[in-house]
Amino acid sequence: MPIHLSSGGRIVVIVNGVFLALIGLAIFLYHRHKHNKSSQATVDTIVKREVRKERLKSDIILTAIEDGVIVVDNNGTIQLFNPGAARITGWSAEEAIGLDYAAVLRLVDDKNGAINKEVNPLSRIFHEGKPIHDNSASLVAKAGDRFPISLSVSPLIDSGNKVSAAVGIFRDISTERAEEQRRAEFISTASHEMRTPVAAIEGYLALALNDRVSHIDSKAREYLDKAHASTQHLGKLFQDLLTSARAEDGRLSNHPVAVEMSAFLEQLIDGLRFTAEKKGLHLEFLIGSNTATVDATDASKAVVKPLYYVHVDPDRMREVVVNLFDNAVKYTESGKVSIGLTGDSEVVQLRITDTGTGIPTEDISHLFQKFYRVDSSATRTIGGTGLGLFIARKIIELYHGKIWVESQLQKGSTFFINLPRLSTQKATQLQSQEAKDTSPLI
């Protein structure tokens, strides 16, 4: 009966386990017989027999796995290529082993452009040294067929704590992607169709509440106010459903440009400050490292600001920051909300910190899932669609960034966003190119 294993981590454990078992066996037998030279031939025989057994076990496991498994050394050369990889790619193991992985595992993006080695997980793993999971790439098989794959890459660390090889596990996700597409199309169509009557209802309720249009008693106004608020919430839900569906199937409008984040946030904060002050909260904007920050909202001090350039769509980033800020204000009854900006040569980090109720530890790992909301007295009284953080994660992932949260109950929360940093030279080049692209033709 075939063995069905689709977890990348499980396969890496198997590969590592086989290697460690062989090494451990050899050491054990050596120590057992090191003082008995006459038994050297016996030791060699036993070791060879056990090695053959372990190799046979690993071959059986790797053959039974339906996913593709590939092992690449630090030169990018394929050292292992299981039958699953051969079936998916169309390359036989005899053809693939010894070749550069890029020639066999040809990855392209959604526009059919080749994914270069700086972005390719099988190359990045040797620099980053941490497991990488990618669901966005497509594979071009030997016959030319193109289909989406799920790719997980894990490092094999040697005794010198360096990445000596990488294990890649991949599978064809065409069926899953087609199902996601059908679900997204249904949600998109239904949401679009329902927005029209909801917008009409909201408009009529607004007219009914307008004193210059109609005259109603206080009790009726109370009911209409509640109906109007509920209709607005429903409209927000439909809009978020549309946005999440587009984010999942790659139809989310996205026009990245070089953005200097400190200037971008300063402009944005001017509009956010009223929201915080209306609830009696202090808003501060901090620029610099975690250990040495300057309050950019203090006009009495001259601030020398580093230039933190990133390549993002300003409208999408505004959507993310406003969503995180609104959440911080909603769940903070007193104190302050801080927006911080820092970075190093590789990363720009944005953080939004509040002094609110905090998030239970068991909820943190689920927080960015679709429709997930923390079940507490605070969330039950505060409206929300459960899609804001999911959409925020999808947007940040568009720019190869990362978003996460750290929180303690009754001590507040901090949401972090890491984005790849552009050098000033690269940002200037992009801005010059953008200016040329948008200049009118004479």
C-alpha positions as CSV (number, residue, x, y, z in Angstrom):
1,M,0.0,0.0,0.0
2,P,1.5,3.4,-1.0
3,I,2.6,5.8,1.7
4,H,1.1,9.3,1.4
5,L,3.4,11.9,2.9
6,S,2.9,15.6,1.9
7,S,4.6,17.3,4.9
8,G,8.0,18.7,3.9
9,G,9.2,18.7,7.5
10,R,8.4,14.9,7.8
11,I,10.5,14.1,4.7
12,V,13.4,16.2,5.8
13,V,13.3,14.3,9.1
14,I,13.4,11.0,7.2
15,V,16.4,12.1,5.1
16,N,18.2,13.4,8.1
17,G,17.3,10.3,10.1
18,V,18.8,8.0,7.6
19,F,22.1,9.9,7.4
20,L,22.3,10.1,11.2
21,A,21.5,6.4,11.6
22,L,24.3,5.4,9.3
23,I,26.8,7.6,11.1
24,G,25.7,6.5,14.5
25,L,25.9,2.8,13.5
26,A,29.4,3.2,12.2
27,I,30.6,4.9,15.4
28,F,29.0,2.3,17.6
29,L,30.5,-0.6,15.8
30,Y,33.9,1.1,15.7
31,H,34.0,1.6,19.4
32,R,32.8,-1.9,20.0
33,H,35.5,-3.5,18.0
34,K,38.4,-0.9,18.1
35,H,40.5,-3.1,20.4
36,N,39.9,-6.3,18.4
37,K,41.9,-6.0,15.1
38,S,41.1,-9.6,14.2
39,S,37.4,-8.6,14.0
40,Q,38.0,-5.7,11.5
41,A,36.7,-7.8,8.6
42,T,33.6,-8.6,10.6
43,V,33.1,-4.9,11.4
44,D,33.4,-4.0,7.8
45,T,30.9,-6.6,6.8
46,I,28.4,-5.6,9.4
47,V,28.7,-1.9,8.6
48,K,28.3,-2.6,4.9
49,R,25.3,-4.8,5.5
50,E,23.6,-2.2,7.8
51,V,24.3,0.6,5.4
52,R,22.6,-1.5,2.6
53,K,19.6,-2.0,4.9
54,E,19.3,1.7,5.7
55,R,19.7,2.6,2.1
56,L,17.0,0.1,1.1
57,K,14.7,1.5,3.8
58,S,15.2,5.1,2.6
59,D,14.7,4.0,-1.1
60,I,11.4,2.3,-0.2
61,I,10.2,5.4,1.6
62,L,11.3,7.9,-1.1
63,T,9.8,5.7,-3.8
64,A,6.5,5.5,-2.0
65,I,6.2,9.2,-1.4
66,E,3.9,10.9,-4.0
67,D,5.5,14.3,-3.6
68,G,8.7,15.2,-5.4
69,V,11.8,15.1,-3.3
70,I,15.1,16.7,-4.4
71,V,18.4,17.1,-2.6
72,V,20.7,19.9,-3.9
73,D,24.3,20.5,-2.7
74,N,25.8,23.9,-2.1
75,N,26.9,24.1,-5.7
76,G,23.3,23.8,-6.9
77,T,23.8,20.3,-8.2
78,I,21.0,17.7,-7.8
79,Q,22.2,14.7,-5.7
80,L,18.8,13.0,-5.1
81,F,15.7,12.8,-7.3
82,N,12.9,10.5,-6.2
83,P,10.3,8.9,-8.5
84,G,7.7,11.5,-7.4
85,A,10.0,14.3,-8.7
86,A,10.4,12.4,-12.0
87,R,6.7,11.9,-12.4
88,I,5.9,15.6,-11.7
89,T,8.8,17.2,-13.8
90,G,9.0,14.6,-16.6
91,W,12.8,14.2,-16.0
92,S,14.1,10.8,-15.0
93,A,16.4,10.5,-12.0
94,E,19.3,9.4,-14.4
95,E,18.8,12.6,-16.4
96,A,18.4,14.9,-13.4
97,I,21.1,13.8,-11.0
98,G,24.3,15.8,-11.6
99,L,22.5,18.7,-13.3
100,D,22.0,22.2,-11.9
101,Y,18.6,22.3,-10.2
102,A,17.6,25.4,-12.2
103,A,17.7,23.4,-15.5
104,V,15.3,20.7,-14.1
105,L,13.1,22.6,-11.6
106,R,12.3,25.6,-13.9
107,L,10.2,28.0,-11.8
108,V,8.2,30.9,-13.3
109,D,5.9,33.5,-11.8
110,D,2.3,34.2,-12.6
111,K,3.3,36.2,-15.7
112,N,5.5,33.3,-17.0
113,G,8.7,35.1,-16.2
114,A,11.6,33.1,-15.0
115,I,12.3,33.3,-11.2
116,N,15.9,34.3,-10.7
117,K,18.2,32.7,-8.2
118,E,18.0,35.7,-5.8
119,V,14.3,34.8,-5.2
120,N,14.4,31.0,-5.8
121,P,13.9,29.2,-2.5
122,L,16.5,26.5,-3.5
123,S,19.1,29.3,-3.8
124,R,17.9,31.5,-0.9
125,I,18.1,28.6,1.6
126,F,21.9,28.6,1.4
127,H,22.0,32.3,2.5
128,E,19.1,32.3,4.9
129,G,19.6,28.9,6.5
130,K,15.9,28.6,7.5
131,P,13.0,26.6,6.1
132,I,11.2,28.3,3.2
133,H,7.7,27.6,1.9
134,D,6.5,29.0,-1.4
135,N,3.0,28.6,-2.9
136,S,3.2,31.2,-5.6
137,A,5.5,29.7,-8.2
138,S,4.7,27.5,-11.2
139,L,6.8,24.7,-12.6
140,V,7.6,24.3,-16.3
141,A,7.9,20.5,-16.9
142,K,10.3,18.9,-19.4
143,A,7.5,18.6,-22.0
144,G,6.7,22.4,-21.6
145,D,3.6,22.0,-19.4
146,R,3.2,24.7,-16.8
147,F,1.4,24.2,-13.5
148,P,1.4,25.6,-10.0
149,I,3.3,23.9,-7.3
150,S,3.8,24.0,-3.5
151,L,7.5,24.0,-2.7
152,S,9.0,23.6,0.8
153,V,12.8,23.8,1.2
154,S,14.7,22.9,4.3
155,P,18.5,23.2,5.0
156,L,20.8,20.3,5.9
157,I,23.3,21.7,8.4
158,D,26.9,20.3,8.7
159,S,29.1,20.1,11.7
160,G,30.4,23.6,11.1
161,N,26.9,25.0,11.4
162,K,26.8,25.8,7.6
163,V,24.2,24.7,5.1
164,S,25.8,21.9,3.1
165,A,22.7,20.8,1.2
166,A,19.0,21.5,0.8
167,V,16.0,19.2,0.7
168,G,13.2,20.4,-1.5
169,I,9.7,18.9,-1.4
170,F,7.2,19.9,-4.1
171,R,3.8,18.8,-5.5
172,D,1.4,19.8,-8.2
173,I,-1.4,21.9,-6.7
174,S,-3.4,22.4,-10.0
175,T,-6.5,20.8,-8.5
176,E,-6.4,22.8,-5.3
177,R,-5.8,26.0,-7.3
178,A,-8.7,25.3,-9.6
179,E,-11.0,24.8,-6.5
180,E,-9.8,28.0,-5.0
181,Q,-10.5,29.8,-8.2
182,R,-14.1,28.5,-8.3
183,R,-14.6,29.5,-4.7
184,A,-13.1,32.9,-5.3
185,E,-15.3,33.5,-8.4
186,F,-18.4,32.6,-6.4
187,I,-17.5,34.9,-3.5
188,S,-16.6,37.7,-5.9
189,T,-19.8,37.4,-7.9
190,A,-22.0,37.1,-4.9
191,S,-20.4,40.0,-3.1
192,H,-20.5,42.2,-6.2
193,E,-24.2,41.5,-6.7
194,M,-25.2,42.0,-3.1
195,R,-23.3,45.3,-2.8
196,T,-25.8,47.1,-5.1
197,P,-28.9,46.6,-3.0
198,V,-27.0,47.1,0.3
199,A,-25.7,50.4,-1.1
200,A,-29.3,51.4,-2.0
201,I,-30.6,50.6,1.5
202,E,-27.7,52.5,3.1
203,G,-28.5,55.5,0.9
204,Y,-32.2,55.5,1.8
205,L,-31.4,55.2,5.5
206,A,-29.0,58.2,5.2
207,L,-31.8,60.2,3.6
208,A,-34.3,59.2,6.4
209,L,-31.8,60.3,9.0
210,N,-31.2,63.7,7.3
211,D,-33.2,66.4,9.1
212,R,-33.5,68.5,6.0
213,V,-35.2,65.6,4.1
214,S,-37.5,64.0,6.8
215,H,-38.7,64.5,10.3
216,I,-38.8,61.5,12.6
217,D,-39.1,61.1,16.4
218,S,-36.3,60.1,18.6
219,K,-37.3,56.5,19.0
220,A,-37.5,56.0,15.2
221,R,-34.1,57.7,14.8
222,E,-32.6,55.2,17.3
223,Y,-33.9,52.3,15.2
224,L,-32.7,53.9,11.9
225,D,-29.3,54.6,13.4
226,K,-28.8,50.9,14.3
227,A,-30.1,49.8,10.9
228,H,-27.7,52.3,9.2
229,A,-24.7,51.0,11.2
230,S,-25.6,47.4,10.4
231,T,-25.9,48.2,6.7
232,Q,-22.5,49.9,6.7
233,H,-21.0,46.8,8.4
234,L,-22.6,44.6,5.7
235,G,-21.1,46.8,3.0
236,K,-17.7,46.5,4.6
237,L,-18.0,42.8,4.7
238,F,-18.8,42.5,1.0
239,Q,-15.9,44.8,0.2
240,D,-13.5,42.7,2.3
241,L,-14.9,39.5,0.7
242,L,-14.1,40.9,-2.8
243,T,-10.6,42.0,-1.7
244,S,-9.8,38.7,-0.1
245,A,-11.0,36.8,-3.2
246,R,-8.9,38.9,-5.4
247,A,-5.9,38.5,-3.1
248,E,-6.2,34.7,-3.2
249,D,-6.4,34.3,-7.0
250,G,-3.8,37.0,-7.9
251,R,-6.3,39.6,-9.2
252,L,-5.5,42.2,-6.5
253,S,-4.6,45.4,-8.2
254,N,-0.9,46.2,-7.4
255,H,1.3,48.9,-8.7
256,P,4.5,48.9,-6.7
257,V,6.8,52.0,-6.7
258,A,9.8,53.1,-4.7
259,V,8.4,54.5,-1.4
260,E,10.3,56.3,1.4
261,M,8.5,54.9,4.4
262,S,9.2,57.6,6.9
263,A,7.7,60.3,4.7
264,F,4.9,58.0,3.7
265,L,4.0,57.3,7.4
266,E,4.3,61.0,8.4
267,Q,1.6,61.9,5.8
268,L,-0.6,59.0,6.9
269,I,-0.3,59.7,10.6
270,D,-1.7,63.2,10.1
271,G,-4.9,61.6,9.1
272,L,-4.8,58.9,11.8
273,R,-4.2,61.2,14.8
274,F,-7.8,62.4,15.0
275,T,-9.0,58.8,15.3
276,A,-6.7,58.2,18.3
277,E,-7.4,61.6,20.0
278,K,-11.1,61.1,19.6
279,K,-10.8,58.1,22.0
280,G,-8.4,60.0,24.3
281,L,-5.3,58.0,23.2
282,H,-1.9,59.5,22.5
283,L,-0.3,58.7,19.1
284,E,3.5,58.7,18.7
285,F,5.7,58.1,15.7
286,L,9.2,56.8,16.4
287,I,12.0,56.6,13.9
288,G,15.2,54.8,14.5
289,S,16.5,51.6,16.2
290,N,14.8,49.8,19.0
291,T,17.4,51.1,21.5
292,A,17.7,54.7,20.2
293,T,14.5,56.2,18.9
294,V,13.4,59.7,18.2
295,D,9.8,60.9,18.4
296,A,9.0,62.2,14.9
297,T,5.8,63.7,16.2
298,D,7.6,66.2,18.4
299,A,7.8,69.3,16.3
300,S,10.1,71.0,18.9
301,K,13.0,68.7,18.0
302,A,15.0,68.6,14.8
303,V,15.0,65.0,13.6
304,V,17.6,63.5,11.3
305,K,15.7,60.7,9.6
306,P,17.2,57.7,7.8
307,L,15.8,57.0,4.3
308,Y,13.9,53.7,4.5
309,Y,13.0,52.8,0.9
310,V,10.8,49.9,-0.1
311,H,9.1,48.7,-3.3
312,V,5.4,48.6,-2.6
313,D,2.0,50.0,-3.8
314,P,1.3,53.0,-1.6
315,D,-2.4,52.4,-1.7
316,R,-2.0,48.8,-0.5
317,M,0.4,49.7,2.2
318,R,-2.0,52.4,3.4
319,E,-4.7,49.8,3.6
320,V,-2.5,47.6,5.8
321,V,-1.3,50.4,8.2
322,V,-4.8,51.8,8.6
323,N,-6.2,48.4,9.3
324,L,-3.6,47.6,12.0
325,F,-3.9,51.1,13.5
326,D,-7.7,50.9,13.6
327,N,-7.5,47.6,15.4
328,A,-5.0,49.1,17.9
329,V,-7.4,52.0,18.7
330,K,-10.5,49.7,18.9
331,Y,-8.9,47.4,21.5
332,T,-7.2,50.1,23.6
333,E,-9.3,51.9,26.2
334,S,-6.5,54.1,27.6
335,G,-2.8,54.8,27.0
336,K,-1.2,55.2,23.6
337,V,-0.6,53.8,20.2
338,S,2.9,53.9,18.8
339,I,4.0,53.6,15.2
340,G,7.7,52.8,14.9
341,L,10.0,52.6,11.9
342,T,13.5,51.1,11.9
343,G,15.6,48.8,9.8
344,D,19.0,47.6,8.7
345,S,20.8,47.2,5.4
346,E,18.4,44.4,4.3
347,V,15.1,45.0,6.0
348,V,12.7,47.9,6.8
349,Q,10.6,47.1,9.9
350,L,7.3,48.8,10.8
351,R,5.7,48.2,14.1
352,I,2.4,49.3,15.6
353,T,2.2,48.9,19.4
354,D,-0.8,49.5,21.7
355,T,-1.5,49.4,25.4
356,G,-4.7,47.5,25.0
357,T,-6.2,44.2,26.1
358,G,-3.7,41.9,24.4
359,I,-4.2,38.6,22.6
360,P,-4.3,35.2,24.2
361,T,-1.3,33.0,23.3
362,E,-3.5,30.2,21.8
363,D,-5.0,32.7,19.3
364,I,-1.8,34.3,18.0
365,S,-1.0,31.5,15.5
366,H,-4.5,31.7,14.0
367,L,-4.8,35.5,13.9
368,F,-4.0,35.9,10.2
369,Q,-6.4,33.2,9.0
370,K,-9.5,34.1,7.0
371,F,-12.6,34.9,9.2
372,Y,-10.7,34.2,12.4
373,R,-11.6,36.4,15.4
374,V,-10.5,36.2,19.0
375,D,-13.5,35.1,21.1
376,S,-13.6,37.5,24.0
377,S,-15.9,40.1,25.5
378,A,-14.0,42.8,23.7
379,T,-14.4,41.3,20.2
380,R,-18.0,40.5,20.8
381,T,-18.8,44.1,21.4
382,I,-16.6,45.5,18.6
383,G,-17.6,44.8,15.1
384,G,-15.4,43.3,12.5
385,T,-15.3,41.0,9.4
386,G,-12.4,38.7,10.4
387,L,-10.8,39.5,7.1
388,G,-8.6,42.5,7.8
389,L,-5.5,40.7,9.0
390,F,-5.9,38.0,6.4
391,I,-5.9,40.7,3.7
392,A,-3.0,42.5,5.4
393,R,-0.9,39.3,5.3
394,K,-1.7,38.7,1.6
395,I,-0.6,42.2,0.7
396,I,2.6,42.1,2.7
397,E,3.4,38.7,1.0
398,L,3.0,40.4,-2.4
399,Y,6.2,42.3,-1.6
400,H,8.1,39.2,-0.1
401,G,7.6,40.6,3.4
402,K,6.5,39.2,6.7
403,I,3.9,40.2,9.2
404,W,3.5,38.8,12.7
405,V,2.4,39.8,16.2
406,E,3.7,39.6,19.8
407,S,1.2,40.1,22.6
408,Q,0.6,39.7,26.3
409,L,-2.9,39.8,27.9
410,Q,-3.6,43.1,29.5
411,K,-0.2,44.5,28.4
412,G,-1.0,45.2,24.8
413,S,0.2,44.0,21.4
414,T,2.8,44.8,18.8
415,F,2.3,44.0,15.1
416,F,5.5,43.8,13.1
417,I,6.0,44.2,9.3
418,N,9.3,43.4,7.7
419,L,9.9,44.5,4.1
420,P,13.0,44.1,1.9
421,R,14.9,47.4,1.9
422,L,15.9,49.2,-1.3
423,S,19.3,51.0,-1.4
424,T,19.0,54.7,-2.0
425,Q,20.7,54.1,-5.4
426,K,18.2,51.5,-6.4
427,A,15.3,53.6,-5.2
428,T,16.6,56.6,-7.3
429,Q,16.9,54.4,-10.4
430,L,13.3,53.1,-9.9
431,Q,12.0,56.6,-9.3
432,S,13.7,57.8,-12.5
433,Q,12.2,54.9,-14.5
434,E,8.8,55.6,-13.0
435,A,9.0,59.2,-14.0
436,K,9.8,58.3,-17.5
437,D,6.9,55.8,-17.7
438,T,4.4,58.3,-16.5
439,S,5.7,61.3,-18.5
440,P,3.3,62.5,-21.3
441,L,4.4,61.8,-24.8
442,I,5.3,64.9,-26.8
